[in-house]
């Protein structure tokens, strides 16, 4: 199944959750904002929302500095 992550096409296993995707991409879920098909998700929903073929995901990572 194919999804789009930050503008790039990725092939993933069916029934993967947003949380599983974040882990596989190396993101820490407490340091990102995720948009799925133009809808911003709450972090509590990452583990229960399953991705479907053709979904568009945008991941924005918080970066600290000083």
Buried (B, 14 or more C-beta within 10 A) or exposed (E): BEBBBEEEEBEBEEEBBBBBBBBEEEBEBEEBEBBBEEEEBEBEEBEEBEBEEEBBBBBEEEEEEE
